[in-house]
Amino acid sequence: MYQYLKERHRLERDSYPQALSLRVHRALSWLNKAEQCEDYDSQFIFLWIAFNAAYAQDFDSTKDFCERGLYQEFLAKIVNLDALKKLSEIVWSQYSTSIRLILNNEYIFQAFWKFQAGQLTQEQWKRDQSKAKTAANSALASGDTTTVLSILFSRLYTLRNQLLHGGATYNSKTNRKQLRDCTSLLTTIVPVVVEIMMDGADQIWGDAIYPLIET
């Protein structure tokens, strides 16, 4: 998928706003690296960086990626611009079973780890889990792709934190299941997100963070 998107970007980039072209260029560079990796840990990390490059938001200035206002607007925009319904196809056809497994996996649900840290009682985290499952199942039942992706990415972000903050062992047997499922999903979603941004080159995507400075 990288090669196709890169060739398209070379052909079209002069017609893109500079910021969009830079974001796509960066995202594709990390997608290329991810496609060269043979282990799930590396693939997931590089895919997340590719998504972050496309998203181009300064997460450091926010307390929690799971806050709806931070990422739901971006996902809603992507879904709205998805004229060919590729993301809907991923959610409802290609990966519906994997998505349910991810959403039901307590080890990538942040409230579970808050309970383990003593920040929540067992009753509280179980209640949060029940609410999250109800919201996810309702979205799945109603065909609400945006909400499903928003909930899904909150799980992916927990896994991202575990890896990037040293909260997991490289190639550990204990997290293979969730890492395999999440990596497989990101492998499909990230190129589609980048492609939709290229399709919507006339939209306002905002400036890239850490813009290229030429001296």
Protein Blocks (a to p, Z undefined) as FASTA:
>chain_A
ZZmmmmmmmmmmmmpcfklmmmmmmmmmmmmmmmmpcbfklmmmmmmmmmmmmnopafkl
pmblklmklmmmmmmmmmmmmmnommmmmmmmmmmmmmmmmmmmmklcfklmmmmnopac
fklmmmmmmmmmmmmmmmmmnopaklmmmmmmmmmmmmmmmmmnopacehiaklmmmmmm
mmmmmmmmmmmmmmmmmmmmmbcebjaehiaddZZ
